[in-house]
Amino acid sequence: MNVHRRRRPTMDDVATAAGVSRGTVSRALNGGRNVSGPALSAINKAIRQIGYVVNPHARSLATQRSMSVAFVLSEPQDRLFEDPNFHILLRGCTQALADKDITVLLTLAGTPEERKRVSRFVTAGHVDGVLLVSTHTGNPLVEELSDVPVVACGRPLGHERDVSYVAADDRDGARQMVTYLRAKGYRRIGMVTGPPDTPGGVDRLAGYRDVLVDVDDAMIVRGDYTQTSGEAAMTRLLARVPDVDAVFVASDLMAAGALAALRRAGRRVPEDVAVAGFDDSRIAAACHPPLTTIRQPWARISTEMVRLLLRLVDGEEPAAMILPTELVIRESA
C-alpha cells in the first residue's frame, strides 16, 4: 500500500502564492526590512492559506541567532518545586516566547557549580539572552553575564543602572497592606520579612516601616520565603510579642507557615491574629482561612520581561519597568 505524505509548504510556495520573490519572503520573515506594506500583507495571507511554518533552525542560520533563551533560576532546586510563583513566571515567559518561535531552556543555578556551568553555557553563545529569576545581592551571575542580554525578575540590587529588569512595586504593595490592617483597627502589627539580600526582602520591609514609622524591632522577624521559615518566624514572633494582633508576611508561602504556627498555638485567624500575605499565588486562596494578600501582576511581568529581552537582543539599551500591585481582601484579615 502506498502512503502519500503531504509535502510541507516551502518558502518558494509562499513566494508563488503571494506573487513576490523568494528574497522578499525571506526579508519579511526576518524583520520585514525593505518590504512594502502590500507585499507584507500578501505574504502573511499566503502563509495562512498554505500553512507554511517557519523553520527555526534555518532562521537561526540566517540571523546568526540561536532562537532560544535561558530561563535561569538562581535559587536552590527545591524552591522550583515549592514556590508556585516560579511556575507561573516560567509558563508566562514560555508562552510569550513561543509566539516568537523562540525556545526556552530552564536552567538551575542555585549552587556555585551550577552557576559556573550556566555561565559557560550562556557566554558560549548557545542562547540569545537570559531571563534571570531571584537575584540576590552579590550574585556573581549578574556580572559574569554582563556581555549577554539579560533581564532580571525583580530589582537587581546594586545593578539597577546596568541590568534590565521588571519588578512589581513591592514597597507600595507593603504600604497598601499595612495601611489596610491599620484601617481595620489592628494596632500590634508584626512582620515576617524576606531575606535582606533580595529586593522583596528590602522593599517590603521598607513599605511596612513607611506606615509604622516607630515600630519596635521586636515586631519584625526574618524568613527566607519558604513555608518552614514562615512557621518558625511566626513562632518566634508570638514568643517575643504575645499580644500581636496582626502580621504582614512577605510571601504567601511563608504566610501558610504562619497560619500553621498560629493553629498550633491555639490562636484563631482572624479573630485573635490577622494574617496577610504577598503574591496572590494559588496558595493564598487554598489556605484556611483564605489569605488577604497583595497581588503581583505575574502575567504582565512575564510579558514585559520577554519584551525587554528581545529589545536587548536587537541592540537596544537596558531598560526597567516597575508594575503596580493590588490589594486582595479575603477572610484572613
Stockholm file with secondary structure:
# STOCKHOLM 1.0

chainA/1-333         MNVHRRRRPTMDDVATAAGVSRGTVSRALNGGRNVSGPALSAINKAIRQIGYVVNPHARSLATQRSMSVAFVLSEPQDRLFEDPNFHILLRGCTQALADKDITVLLTLAGTPEERKRVSRFVTAGHVDGVLLVSTHTGNPLVEELSDVPVVACGRPLGHERDVSYVAADDRDGARQMVTYLRAKGYRRIGMVTGPPDTPGGVDRLAGYRDVLVDVDDAMIVRGDYTQTSGEAAMTRLLARVPDVDAVFVASDLMAAGALAALRRAGRRVPEDVAVAGFDDSRIAAACHPPLTTIRQPWARISTEMVRLLLRLVDGEEPAAMILPTELVIRESA
#=GR chainA/1-333 SS CCCCCCCCCCHHHHHHHHTSCHHHHHHHHTTCTTCCHHHHHHHHHHHHHHTCCCCHHHHHHHHTCCSEEEEEECSCHHHHHHCHHHHHHHHHHHHHHHTTTCEEEEEECCSHHHHHHHHHHIIIIISSEEEEESCCTTCHHHHHTTTSCEEEESCCTTCTTTSEEEEECHHHHHHHHHHHHHHTTCCSEEEEECCTTSHHHHHHHHHHHHHSTTCCGGGEEECCSSHHHHHHHHHHHHHHCTTCCEEEESSHHHHHHHHHHHHHTTCCTTTTCEEECSBCCHHHHHSSSCCBEEECCHHHHHHHHHHHHHHHHTTCCCCEEEECCEEECCTTC
#=GC SS_cons         CCCCCCCCCCHHHHHHHHTSCHHHHHHHHTTCTTCCHHHHHHHHHHHHHHTCCCCHHHHHHHHTCCSEEEEEECSCHHHHHHCHHHHHHHHHHHHHHHTTTCEEEEEECCSHHHHHHHHHHIIIIISSEEEEESCCTTCHHHHHTTTSCEEEESCCTTCTTTSEEEEECHHHHHHHHHHHHHHTTCCSEEEEECCTTSHHHHHHHHHHHHHSTTCCGGGEEECCSSHHHHHHHHHHHHHHCTTCCEEEESSHHHHHHHHHHHHHTTCCTTTTCEEECSBCCHHHHHSSSCCBEEECCHHHHHHHHHHHHHHHHTTCCCCEEEECCEEECCTTC
//
